[in-house]
Amino acid sequence: MIIIFLVALLGSGLGTILVMSTYNKEHKGSTESGVVVNEVEYTNIEKTDYTKAIEKAYNTVVEIKCNVQTSNGTGFFFFEGGSSTSISNGSGVIFSSDGYIVTNEHVIDGLVDENTIEVKIYNGQTYPAKVIGYDTKTDLAVLKIDADNLPYASFADSSQLMLGQDVIAIGNPLGLGISCSNGIVSALEKEISINNVYMTVIQTNAAVNAGNSGGGLFDINGSLVGIVNAKKSSNYSETSVEGMGYAIPSNTVTRIIEELVSNGYVKDRATLGIKVATNSSYYTNEGVLITEVIEGGSAEKAGLEPNDIILSIGGEKVSSYGDLVKALESRNVGETVIIEVQRDGQVMSLDVTLQDATRQ
């Protein structure tokens, strides 16, 4: 009767059953009208490639929670009159047995107090964590928990990825705990802008949501090929969008975490030593508005001031934060450039010698 039921179910169009197993049949009955009446025993259920990959990678992914300062309203909190504290839920990937974890910088952006960071590992145990370093340009950060003999991820060579290759996203979506989703590599070396920061990423149709940030994108061998950091959703368009997730390639991750562990920041990257309004078009028709000048930085030494509007760098017009980033990318530490700014309605030029980036 069991066999008859299964055949009927498959033939009726009610569903499809895929059994990844071997089985032993022992005839205990007789045949009537060509129907075998017997018991079927299923044994030795085989693991799929996905099962094996997840088994290898799952315990290397952690949940991250911390208190961060967020703005009230649509503007920046220092212009809009106050801020509030909220909980940031994200993910991370353990990359050494002694507790080093890579995550996204935006997971800890606006951190109120390092003592509020909590990391939950595979066995449910929760640890406090400290920030080792971060890099806003690549949206990566390294945390450290006081633990030993932890499972950790192996890194694949992301330059060897192929379109259509199977991948698995493992993270902490919506702060509800670690879960997995599968998909393919949809695009390679995809250039995107996130909060006016330009980066080259992997695109995937594996399901990712808020809270997956900092989690892993793994190949079918269970090796890390990227750190999930963004998705495109209906918030970006009048048309509903799904299946467009992004991850920072593992080769970029490897390079940056080495710098962060060694120095706390990425060395030999030219910087002005300023903070700007990334949506500066809200405040000015052209250029980028300086909101803060870092003490001891290149800008302060050259005489730049808060509320100056940067119009050009080395002759390259600056109309947005993205233009500012691109203009600095091609410059070297120690190089002197002419920066044109507008101050109190007057245009002036200043010679600025670019310094190494710091954690400020």
C-alpha positions as CSV (number, residue, x, y, z in Angstrom):
1,M,0.0,0.0,0.0
2,I,2.9,2.4,0.6
3,I,4.2,2.0,-2.9
4,I,0.8,2.6,-4.4
5,F,0.4,5.8,-2.4
6,L,3.8,7.2,-3.5
7,V,3.1,6.5,-7.2
8,A,-0.3,8.1,-6.8
9,L,1.2,11.2,-5.2
10,L,3.8,11.7,-7.9
11,G,1.4,11.0,-10.7
12,S,-1.3,13.3,-9.4
13,G,0.9,16.5,-9.7
14,L,0.6,17.2,-6.1
15,G,4.3,17.3,-5.6
16,T,7.7,15.8,-6.4
17,I,9.8,13.8,-3.9
18,L,13.5,13.6,-4.3
19,V,15.1,10.9,-2.1
20,M,18.9,11.0,-1.9
21,S,19.3,7.6,-0.4
22,T,20.0,3.9,-1.0
23,Y,17.5,1.3,0.2
24,N,17.2,-2.3,0.9
25,K,14.0,-4.2,0.0
26,E,12.9,-7.4,1.6
27,H,9.8,-9.2,0.1
28,K,7.6,-10.3,2.9
29,G,4.3,-10.6,0.9
30,S,3.0,-11.9,-2.4
31,T,2.0,-10.3,-5.7
32,E,-1.6,-9.5,-6.5
33,S,-2.5,-8.1,-9.9
34,G,1.2,-7.1,-10.4
35,V,1.4,-5.1,-7.2
36,V,4.2,-6.0,-4.8
37,V,3.1,-5.8,-1.2
38,N,6.1,-5.4,1.0
39,E,8.0,-3.2,3.4
40,V,10.6,-0.7,2.2
41,E,13.4,0.3,4.5
42,Y,15.5,3.4,3.7
43,T,19.1,3.5,5.0
44,N,22.3,5.3,4.5
45,I,21.0,8.8,3.5
46,E,23.7,10.4,1.5
47,K,25.0,14.0,2.1
48,T,24.6,16.4,-0.8
49,D,27.4,18.8,-1.9
50,Y,25.4,21.5,-0.2
51,T,25.2,19.5,3.0
52,K,28.9,19.0,3.1
53,A,29.7,22.6,2.3
54,I,27.4,23.9,5.0
55,E,28.7,21.3,7.5
56,K,32.2,22.8,6.9
57,A,31.3,26.5,7.0
58,Y,28.3,26.8,9.3
59,N,30.1,26.9,12.7
60,T,32.5,29.6,11.4
61,V,29.7,32.2,11.2
62,V,28.7,34.2,14.2
63,E,26.0,36.6,15.3
64,I,27.0,40.1,16.2
65,K,25.0,42.6,18.3
66,C,26.0,46.1,19.5
67,N,24.6,49.5,20.4
68,V,25.1,52.2,17.8
69,Q,24.2,55.8,17.5
70,T,21.8,56.6,14.6
71,S,20.4,59.9,13.3
72,N,16.9,61.2,13.8
73,G,15.2,62.0,10.6
74,T,16.7,62.1,7.1
75,G,19.7,64.2,7.8
76,F,22.9,63.8,9.8
77,F,22.4,63.9,13.6
78,F,24.8,66.8,14.0
79,F,22.6,68.9,11.7
80,E,19.2,67.6,12.6
81,G,19.3,68.1,16.3
82,G,20.0,64.9,18.1
83,S,20.5,61.2,17.7
84,S,19.3,58.0,19.3
85,T,20.7,54.7,20.3
86,S,19.6,51.5,18.5
87,I,20.8,47.9,18.3
88,S,22.8,46.8,15.3
89,N,22.4,43.1,14.4
90,G,24.9,41.6,12.0
91,S,27.0,38.6,11.2
92,G,30.7,37.8,11.2
93,V,33.1,35.0,10.1
94,I,35.8,33.6,12.3
95,F,39.1,33.5,10.4
96,S,41.5,32.2,13.1
97,S,41.2,29.7,15.9
98,D,42.1,32.3,18.6
99,G,39.0,34.4,17.9
100,Y,39.6,36.9,15.2
101,I,36.4,37.8,13.3
102,V,35.8,39.7,10.1
103,T,32.6,41.7,9.7
104,N,31.3,44.8,7.9
105,E,32.4,48.2,9.1
106,H,28.8,49.4,8.8
107,V,27.7,46.8,11.4
108,I,29.7,48.7,14.1
109,D,29.4,52.2,12.5
110,G,28.4,54.7,15.2
111,L,29.4,52.3,18.0
112,V,28.3,53.8,21.3
113,D,30.6,51.8,23.5
114,E,32.9,48.9,22.6
115,N,31.6,47.1,25.8
116,T,28.2,46.7,24.1
117,I,29.5,44.3,21.4
118,E,28.3,40.8,21.8
119,V,29.3,37.8,19.7
120,K,27.4,34.6,19.8
121,I,29.2,31.5,18.4
122,Y,27.9,28.2,17.0
123,N,27.4,26.6,20.4
124,G,25.3,29.5,21.8
125,Q,28.0,30.9,24.0
126,T,28.3,34.7,24.0
127,Y,31.5,36.7,24.2
128,P,32.3,40.4,24.6
129,A,34.5,41.6,21.7
130,K,36.9,44.4,21.0
131,V,37.5,46.3,17.8
132,I,40.9,45.6,16.3
133,G,40.5,47.8,13.2
134,Y,38.1,48.9,10.5
135,D,38.1,50.4,7.0
136,T,35.2,52.4,5.7
137,K,36.5,52.3,2.2
138,T,36.1,48.5,1.8
139,D,33.4,48.2,4.5
140,L,35.4,45.7,6.6
141,A,36.2,45.5,10.3
142,V,38.0,43.0,12.5
143,L,36.8,42.0,16.0
144,K,38.5,39.8,18.6
145,I,36.9,37.6,21.2
146,D,38.8,35.9,24.0
147,A,38.4,32.2,22.9
148,D,40.6,29.4,21.6
149,N,40.3,26.3,19.5
150,L,37.5,27.8,17.4
151,P,36.4,26.6,14.0
152,Y,37.5,29.0,11.3
153,A,36.8,29.6,7.7
154,S,39.2,28.6,4.8
155,F,39.5,31.3,2.1
156,A,39.1,30.5,-1.6
157,D,40.7,32.5,-4.4
158,S,37.9,34.8,-5.5
159,S,39.7,35.5,-8.8
160,Q,38.8,32.0,-9.8
161,L,35.1,32.4,-9.4
162,M,32.9,31.7,-12.4
163,L,29.5,33.0,-13.5
164,G,26.8,30.5,-12.5
165,Q,28.9,28.9,-9.8
166,D,27.0,27.6,-6.8
167,V,27.3,29.7,-3.6
168,I,25.8,29.6,-0.1
169,A,25.1,32.7,2.1
170,I,25.3,32.0,5.8
171,G,24.5,34.7,8.2
172,N,22.1,36.1,10.8
173,P,19.2,37.6,8.9
174,L,17.0,40.0,10.8
175,G,18.9,39.0,14.0
176,L,16.9,35.7,14.1
177,G,19.9,33.4,14.2
178,I,22.3,31.7,11.8
179,S,20.6,30.3,8.6
180,C,21.7,29.4,5.1
181,S,20.5,30.3,1.6
182,N,21.8,29.1,-1.8
183,G,22.2,30.7,-5.2
184,I,24.7,31.3,-7.9
185,V,27.3,33.9,-8.8
186,S,25.3,36.4,-10.8
187,A,28.1,38.8,-11.7
188,L,31.8,39.3,-11.2
189,E,33.7,42.5,-10.5
190,K,30.4,44.4,-10.2
191,E,31.0,48.1,-9.6
192,I,28.5,49.6,-7.1
193,S,28.2,52.7,-4.9
194,I,27.1,52.2,-1.3
195,N,26.6,55.4,0.7
196,N,28.8,57.1,-1.9
197,V,31.6,54.6,-1.4
198,Y,32.6,52.9,-4.6
199,M,33.6,49.3,-4.5
200,T,33.9,46.2,-6.7
201,V,31.9,43.2,-5.5
202,I,30.5,39.8,-6.3
203,Q,26.7,39.7,-7.1
204,T,24.6,36.7,-6.1
205,N,21.0,35.8,-6.1
206,A,21.3,33.9,-2.8
207,A,18.8,35.4,-0.4
208,V,20.3,38.0,1.9
209,N,18.6,40.4,4.3
210,A,19.3,42.9,7.0
211,G,21.5,41.1,9.5
212,N,23.3,39.1,6.9
213,S,25.9,41.9,6.7
214,G,29.3,40.6,7.6
215,G,28.3,37.0,7.1
216,G,29.9,34.6,4.6
217,L,29.4,33.7,1.0
218,F,30.8,30.2,0.6
219,D,31.5,28.0,-2.5
220,I,30.3,24.5,-2.8
221,N,33.5,23.3,-1.1
222,G,32.6,25.3,2.0
223,S,35.4,27.9,1.5
224,L,34.8,31.6,1.8
225,V,34.6,33.5,-1.4
226,G,33.2,36.8,0.0
227,I,31.8,38.8,2.9
228,V,28.1,39.7,2.3
229,N,27.7,43.5,2.7
230,A,24.6,44.7,0.8
231,K,21.5,43.9,-1.3
232,K,19.4,45.9,-3.6
233,S,15.8,46.2,-2.6
234,S,12.6,48.0,-3.5
235,N,13.9,51.0,-1.4
236,Y,16.3,51.8,-4.3
237,S,13.6,51.7,-7.0
238,E,9.9,52.0,-7.7
239,T,10.1,48.5,-9.0
240,S,10.3,45.6,-6.5
241,V,13.8,44.1,-6.6
242,E,14.9,40.7,-5.3
243,G,17.8,38.4,-5.8
244,M,20.5,41.1,-6.0
245,G,22.9,40.6,-3.1
246,Y,26.5,41.7,-3.0
247,A,29.7,40.4,-1.3
248,I,33.2,41.7,-0.9
249,P,35.6,39.3,-2.7
250,S,37.7,37.1,-0.5
251,N,40.9,38.3,-2.0
252,T,40.1,41.8,-1.0
253,V,39.0,40.6,2.5
254,T,42.4,38.7,3.0
255,R,44.4,41.8,2.1
256,I,42.4,44.2,4.3
257,I,42.2,42.0,7.4
258,E,46.0,41.5,7.3
259,E,46.3,45.3,7.5
260,L,43.7,45.7,10.2
261,V,45.2,43.0,12.4
262,S,48.7,44.5,12.0
263,N,47.9,48.2,12.1
264,G,44.3,48.8,13.0
265,Y,43.8,50.6,9.7
266,V,45.0,50.4,6.1
267,K,48.4,52.0,5.7
268,D,49.7,53.9,2.7
269,R,46.3,55.2,1.7
270,A,46.3,58.9,1.0
271,T,43.8,60.9,3.0
272,L,42.8,64.5,3.5
273,G,41.9,64.1,7.2
274,I,38.4,65.4,7.0
275,K,34.8,64.3,7.4
276,V,32.2,65.4,4.9
277,A,28.5,65.4,4.4
278,T,28.0,62.5,2.0
279,N,24.7,63.9,0.8
280,S,26.2,67.3,0.4
281,S,23.9,68.2,-2.5
282,Y,21.3,68.8,0.3
283,Y,23.5,71.7,1.6
284,T,25.2,73.0,-1.5
285,N,24.6,73.1,-5.3
286,E,28.2,72.0,-6.1
287,G,31.2,70.6,-4.3
288,V,31.5,68.6,-1.1
289,L,30.9,70.2,2.3
290,I,33.6,69.7,5.0
291,T,31.8,68.9,8.3
292,E,34.9,68.2,10.4
293,V,38.7,68.7,10.1
294,I,40.7,65.9,11.9
295,E,43.3,67.3,14.3
296,G,46.9,66.8,13.0
297,G,45.7,65.7,9.5
298,S,46.5,67.0,6.1
299,A,43.6,69.4,5.8
300,E,44.3,71.1,9.2
301,K,47.9,71.6,8.3
302,A,46.9,73.2,5.0
303,G,44.4,75.5,6.6
304,L,41.1,73.9,5.5
305,E,38.2,74.5,7.8
306,P,34.8,73.1,8.6
307,N,32.1,74.5,6.3
308,D,34.6,74.9,3.4
309,I,33.2,73.5,0.2
310,I,35.7,71.5,-1.9
311,L,35.4,72.3,-5.6
312,S,38.3,70.5,-7.1
313,I,41.4,68.4,-6.3
314,G,44.5,68.7,-8.5
315,G,42.3,70.2,-11.2
316,E,39.7,67.4,-11.1
317,K,36.2,68.8,-10.5
318,V,34.5,67.5,-7.3
319,S,30.7,67.5,-7.4
320,S,30.0,64.7,-5.0
321,Y,31.5,62.5,-2.4
322,G,32.1,59.9,-5.0
323,D,34.2,62.4,-7.0
324,L,36.2,63.1,-3.9
325,V,36.9,59.4,-3.3
326,K,38.0,58.9,-6.9
327,A,40.3,62.0,-6.9
328,L,42.1,60.7,-3.8
329,E,42.4,57.1,-5.1
330,S,45.0,58.0,-7.7
331,R,47.1,60.1,-5.2
332,N,50.1,58.9,-3.1
333,V,51.0,59.6,0.5
334,G,53.3,62.6,0.6
335,E,52.0,64.0,-2.7
336,T,51.1,67.7,-2.7
337,V,47.9,68.7,-4.5
338,I,46.1,72.0,-5.1
339,I,42.6,72.0,-3.6
340,E,40.2,74.6,-4.6
341,V,37.6,75.5,-1.9
342,Q,34.8,78.0,-1.4
343,R,34.8,79.8,1.9
344,D,32.2,82.5,2.8
345,G,31.4,82.9,-0.8
346,Q,35.0,83.3,-1.9
347,V,37.0,80.8,-3.9
348,M,40.6,80.0,-2.8
349,S,43.3,77.5,-3.5
350,L,45.4,75.7,-0.9
351,D,48.4,73.4,-1.2
352,V,47.7,70.2,0.7
353,T,50.3,67.4,1.4
354,L,48.4,64.1,1.7
355,Q,49.1,62.0,4.7
356,D,48.7,58.3,5.5
357,A,45.2,57.3,6.6
358,T,44.6,56.7,10.3
359,R,41.8,55.2,12.3
360,Q,40.3,58.7,12.8
